[in-house]
Amino acid sequence: MENDRLRNRADDLLYELVYQTGGTYIADLRFTKKEQALKLLSRKKEVYIQQYGEAAFQEVNAYVQGAVKI
């Protein structure tokens, strides 16, 4: 149950970043919109952590940096 909740929060944050960067696909966050996504994650870190949780933020940040697959 907790893993499902984390997955949902991470997914919500991914979709928020896609929307905020003007991308079309989640993969855009790693490739065509990577710099923009990383800047948003850095600039809005506290907001995203409060809204989506620390674990979801860390997972999404690692994904955008290319360290993990989601």
Secondary structure as UniProt FT lines:
FT   HELIX           2..21
FT   HELIX           26..29
FT   TURN            30..33
FT   HELIX           34..43
FT   HELIX           45..52
FT   HELIX           54..65
//
